[in-house]
């Protein structure tokens, strides 16, 4: 099977690419190495993939010709996107990298004779402030990111409903682990503690509840979709862990793992931030046999070790 992973040099895309390779899948990736966060981290991820004979082509889904790279593809995992809720990112970036890029993929793949499934990677941010609902609940996004990812999801599923385009969508919940984007909570926290620098904490965010889901558990769910495409056609799946801890509790786990307390620089509340996420995964359990098992302490131990051994004092992600 020939599988394409978009955003393959990124956090989750690189992990999935590795898992597929271990399963004997003919997998390759594309990535535009967007400077939204350190391209050095993406290059490091791409190097790790290359060492496992996984090719990552440099390609922009918005501006480049996609016809050659999509030829004879049987399955696509579409991770490439404009992430985050930073006020510094213009709306046009979210529009182009989330909706236009997805539409461009469909334009090439709609007449494909080989495509068996297009797995769109959405986000729990589409649920809004309280992300605790089942997949059939009305979305209530509160950010450009959530709104445009919802738009991309519904484009893909609309093509499935109207023209039989083979597709489904996944809504991940607060994924963390090795290779996590540097602007996210845990890498930034680990870096701050190791460097003995204040950690920028948004006011009140220590009380936010999160379904912190280890990346390996998410990958298990994605592989289950790949292995049962007929069951997943036109469906949406929440993938995460069905329990939650506060951000404050997550911070304490990292402090314990590093044996050192964090210093805090309290920042004003961030617009569009979610107050609560707790993945309702009843559907994924029933259809996919999905069963996340990694505890926050287990997953964060792996992330801390990765950061200390592979990133800290080797690559500056916070220039």
C-alpha positions as CSV (number, residue, x, y, z in Angstrom):
1,X,0.0,0.0,0.0
2,X,1.3,3.5,-0.9
3,X,0.5,6.0,1.8
4,X,1.2,9.7,1.9
5,X,1.5,11.7,5.1
6,X,1.2,15.5,4.8
7,X,3.1,17.5,7.4
8,X,5.3,14.5,7.8
9,X,8.2,16.4,9.3
10,X,5.9,17.7,12.1
11,X,5.1,16.2,15.5
12,X,2.4,13.7,14.9
13,X,3.1,13.1,11.2
14,X,6.6,12.0,11.9
15,X,5.5,9.5,14.5
16,X,2.8,8.0,12.2
17,X,5.3,7.8,9.3
18,X,7.6,5.7,11.5
19,X,4.8,3.4,12.7
20,X,3.6,2.8,9.2
21,X,7.2,2.0,8.1
22,X,7.5,-0.6,10.9
23,X,4.3,-2.2,9.7
24,X,5.8,-2.6,6.2
25,X,3.8,0.1,4.6
26,X,5.2,2.0,1.6
27,X,5.0,5.5,3.2
28,X,6.4,8.9,2.2
29,X,5.7,12.4,3.3
30,X,5.5,16.0,2.2
31,X,6.1,19.1,4.3
32,X,6.7,22.8,3.5
33,X,8.9,23.4,6.6
34,X,6.8,26.4,7.5
35,X,8.7,28.8,9.9
36,X,5.7,29.1,12.3
37,X,8.0,27.2,14.7
38,X,11.6,26.2,14.4
39,X,12.3,24.6,11.0
40,X,15.4,23.1,12.7
41,X,13.1,20.7,14.7
42,X,11.3,19.7,11.5
43,X,14.6,19.1,9.8
44,X,15.7,16.9,12.7
45,X,12.5,14.9,12.4
46,X,13.0,14.6,8.7
47,X,16.5,13.4,9.2
48,X,15.2,10.7,11.6
49,X,12.7,9.6,9.0
50,X,15.4,9.6,6.3
51,X,17.5,7.3,8.4
52,X,14.6,4.9,8.3
53,X,14.3,5.2,4.5
54,X,11.2,7.4,4.7
55,X,11.3,10.2,2.1
56,X,9.9,13.7,3.0
57,X,9.5,15.9,-0.1
58,X,9.6,19.7,0.4
59,X,6.2,20.8,-1.0
60,X,3.7,23.5,-0.3
61,X,0.1,22.3,-0.6
62,X,-1.2,25.8,-1.3
63,X,1.1,26.9,-4.1
64,X,2.8,23.8,-5.6
65,X,1.7,21.2,-8.2
66,X,0.5,18.2,-6.4
67,X,-0.4,15.9,-9.3
68,X,2.9,13.9,-9.4
69,X,3.2,13.4,-5.6
70,X,-0.4,12.1,-5.4
71,X,-0.2,9.7,-8.3
72,X,-1.2,6.2,-7.4
73,X,-1.6,7.0,-3.7
74,X,-3.9,4.6,-1.9
75,X,-4.2,6.4,1.4
76,X,-3.6,9.9,2.7
77,X,-3.2,11.1,6.3
78,X,-3.6,14.9,6.1
79,X,-1.8,16.5,9.1
80,X,-0.4,19.6,7.3
81,X,-2.1,22.7,8.8
82,X,-1.7,26.1,10.4
83,X,-1.8,25.4,14.1
84,X,-2.2,27.4,17.2
85,X,-4.3,30.4,18.4
86,X,-1.6,33.0,18.5
87,X,-2.8,36.6,17.7
88,X,0.4,37.0,15.7
89,X,-0.7,34.6,13.0
90,X,-2.9,36.4,10.3
91,X,-6.2,34.9,9.4
92,X,-5.1,34.4,5.8
93,X,-2.5,31.8,7.0
94,X,-5.2,29.8,8.7
95,X,-7.4,30.1,5.6
96,X,-4.7,29.0,3.2
97,X,-3.0,26.3,5.1
98,X,-6.1,24.7,6.6
99,X,-8.9,25.1,4.0
100,X,-7.2,26.0,0.6
101,X,-4.5,23.3,1.1
102,X,-7.2,20.7,1.9
103,X,-9.2,21.7,-1.2
104,X,-6.2,21.5,-3.4
105,X,-5.5,17.9,-2.3
106,X,-9.1,17.0,-3.1
107,X,-9.0,18.6,-6.5
108,X,-6.2,16.2,-7.5
109,X,-7.5,13.1,-5.7
110,X,-11.2,13.4,-6.6
111,X,-10.7,11.4,-9.8
112,X,-8.1,9.0,-8.3
113,X,-8.6,5.3,-9.3
114,X,-6.4,4.1,-6.4
115,X,-7.4,6.2,-3.4
116,X,-9.0,4.0,-0.7
117,X,-9.2,6.6,2.1
118,X,-8.4,10.2,2.9
119,X,-8.0,10.6,6.7
120,X,-8.4,14.3,7.6
121,X,-6.8,15.3,10.9
122,X,-9.0,17.9,12.5
123,X,-8.9,19.0,16.2
124,X,-10.9,19.0,19.4
125,X,-10.7,22.8,19.2
126,X,-13.8,22.7,16.9
127,X,-15.9,21.9,20.1
128,X,-15.0,25.3,21.6
129,X,-14.5,26.2,25.2
130,X,-15.7,22.9,26.6
131,X,-14.6,20.0,24.4
132,X,-16.4,17.1,26.0
133,X,-19.0,16.1,23.5
134,X,-19.7,13.2,21.2
135,X,-18.9,13.6,17.5
136,X,-22.5,14.5,16.6
137,X,-22.6,17.6,18.8
138,X,-22.9,21.0,17.3
139,X,-19.4,22.5,16.9
140,X,-18.7,25.8,18.7
141,X,-15.1,26.9,17.8
142,X,-13.7,30.0,19.4
143,X,-10.6,30.6,17.3
144,X,-9.4,31.0,13.7
145,X,-7.7,27.7,14.1
146,X,-10.8,25.8,15.3
147,X,-13.1,27.5,12.7
148,X,-10.8,26.8,9.7
149,X,-10.1,23.2,10.8
150,X,-13.8,22.7,11.0
151,X,-14.2,24.2,7.6
152,X,-11.6,21.8,6.2
153,X,-13.2,18.8,7.8
154,X,-16.6,19.6,6.5
155,X,-15.2,20.2,3.0
156,X,-13.8,16.7,3.0
157,X,-16.9,15.1,4.5
158,X,-19.1,17.1,2.1
159,X,-17.2,15.6,-0.8
160,X,-17.7,12.2,0.7
161,X,-21.5,12.7,1.2
162,X,-22.1,14.3,-2.2
163,X,-19.7,12.5,-4.5
164,X,-18.5,9.4,-2.7
165,X,-15.0,10.7,-2.0
166,X,-13.5,8.1,0.3
167,X,-12.8,10.1,3.5
168,X,-13.2,10.3,7.3
169,X,-12.0,12.8,9.9
170,X,-10.2,12.5,13.3
171,X,-10.4,15.0,16.1
172,X,-7.3,14.6,18.4
173,X,-7.4,15.8,22.0
174,X,-4.3,17.6,23.5
175,X,-1.6,15.4,22.0
176,X,1.8,15.5,23.7
177,X,5.1,13.6,23.5
178,X,8.4,13.5,21.8
179,X,8.8,16.1,19.0
180,X,5.9,18.2,20.3
181,X,5.8,21.7,18.9
182,X,8.0,24.0,20.9
183,X,5.3,26.6,21.6
184,X,3.2,24.0,23.4
185,X,3.0,23.8,27.1
186,X,5.3,20.9,27.9
187,X,8.3,21.6,25.7
188,X,8.3,25.2,26.7
189,X,7.9,24.2,30.4
190,X,10.7,21.7,30.2
191,X,13.0,24.2,28.5
192,X,12.2,26.9,31.1
193,X,13.0,24.6,34.1
194,X,16.2,23.3,32.5
195,X,17.3,26.8,31.7
196,X,16.1,28.2,35.1
197,X,14.0,30.8,33.3
198,X,10.5,32.0,34.0
199,X,7.7,30.1,32.3
200,X,5.0,32.3,30.7
201,X,1.8,31.0,32.2
202,X,-1.5,32.4,31.0
203,X,-3.7,33.7,33.9
204,X,-6.0,31.0,35.1
205,X,-4.7,28.3,32.7
206,X,-3.4,26.2,35.6
207,X,-7.0,25.3,36.3
208,X,-7.8,24.3,32.7
209,X,-8.7,20.6,32.3
210,X,-7.1,18.7,29.5
211,X,-7.3,15.2,28.0
212,X,-3.5,15.1,27.7
213,X,-3.1,12.2,25.2
214,X,0.2,10.6,24.5
215,X,1.1,10.6,20.8
216,X,1.6,6.8,20.7
217,X,-2.0,6.3,21.8
218,X,-3.2,8.6,19.0
219,X,-1.1,6.7,16.4
220,X,-2.8,3.4,17.5
221,X,-6.2,4.9,16.6
222,X,-5.0,6.2,13.3
223,X,-3.6,2.7,12.4
224,X,-6.9,1.2,13.3
225,X,-8.6,3.4,10.8
226,X,-6.1,2.5,8.1
227,X,-6.8,-1.2,8.8
228,X,-10.6,-0.9,8.6
229,X,-11.4,1.8,6.0
230,X,-14.8,0.5,5.1
231,X,-16.0,0.9,8.7
232,X,-14.8,4.5,8.8
233,X,-16.2,5.9,5.5
234,X,-17.7,9.3,6.1
235,X,-17.3,9.1,9.9
236,X,-15.8,11.4,12.5
237,X,-13.8,10.0,15.4
238,X,-12.7,11.6,18.7
239,X,-9.2,10.2,19.5
240,X,-7.8,11.0,22.9
241,X,-7.9,9.7,26.5
242,X,-11.2,9.8,28.3
243,X,-9.9,11.3,31.5
244,X,-8.5,14.7,32.3
245,X,-6.0,16.5,34.5
246,X,-5.5,20.2,35.1
247,X,-2.7,22.0,33.5
248,X,-1.4,22.6,37.0
249,X,-1.3,18.9,37.7
250,X,0.7,18.4,34.4
251,X,3.1,21.1,35.5
252,X,3.7,19.3,38.8
253,X,4.5,16.0,37.0
254,X,7.1,17.7,34.9
255,X,8.6,19.4,38.0
256,X,8.8,16.0,39.7
257,X,10.5,14.4,36.7
258,X,13.1,17.1,36.5
259,X,13.5,17.4,40.3
260,X,13.1,21.2,40.1
261,X,10.3,23.7,40.5
262,X,9.2,26.0,37.7
263,X,9.3,29.8,37.9
264,X,6.3,31.6,36.4
265,X,5.7,34.8,34.5
266,X,1.9,35.3,34.6
267,X,0.5,36.6,31.3
268,X,-3.0,37.9,30.5
269,X,-5.7,35.3,29.6
270,X,-5.4,34.1,26.0
271,X,-8.4,34.7,23.7
272,X,-9.9,31.5,22.3
273,X,-8.3,29.2,24.8
274,X,-10.3,26.1,25.8
275,X,-11.3,25.7,29.5
276,X,-11.9,22.0,29.3
277,X,-11.2,19.0,27.1
278,X,-12.1,15.4,27.9
279,X,-12.4,13.1,25.0
280,X,-15.6,11.2,24.5
281,X,-14.2,8.1,22.7
282,X,-17.2,5.8,23.0
283,X,-17.6,5.7,19.2
284,X,-13.8,5.0,18.6
285,X,-13.9,2.2,21.2
286,X,-16.9,0.6,19.6
287,X,-15.9,0.8,15.9
288,X,-12.1,0.8,16.1
289,X,-11.4,-1.0,19.3
290,X,-9.5,2.1,20.4
291,X,-8.1,1.9,23.9
292,X,-5.5,4.6,25.0
293,X,-3.5,3.4,28.0
294,X,-0.6,5.8,28.6
295,X,-0.7,7.8,31.8
296,X,0.4,11.4,31.9
297,X,3.4,10.5,34.0
298,X,4.5,7.7,31.6
299,X,4.1,9.9,28.5
300,X,5.7,13.0,30.1
301,X,8.7,10.9,31.3
302,X,9.4,10.0,27.6
303,X,9.0,13.6,26.5
304,X,11.3,14.9,29.2
305,X,14.0,12.4,28.3
306,X,13.7,13.2,24.6
307,X,14.0,16.9,25.3
308,X,17.0,16.5,27.6
309,X,18.8,14.0,25.3
310,X,18.0,15.3,21.8
311,X,17.1,19.0,22.0
312,X,18.5,20.8,25.1
313,X,21.8,22.5,24.4
314,X,21.8,21.0,20.9
315,X,19.1,22.8,19.1
316,X,17.8,26.3,20.1
317,X,14.0,26.1,19.5
318,X,13.5,29.5,21.2
319,X,15.6,32.0,19.3
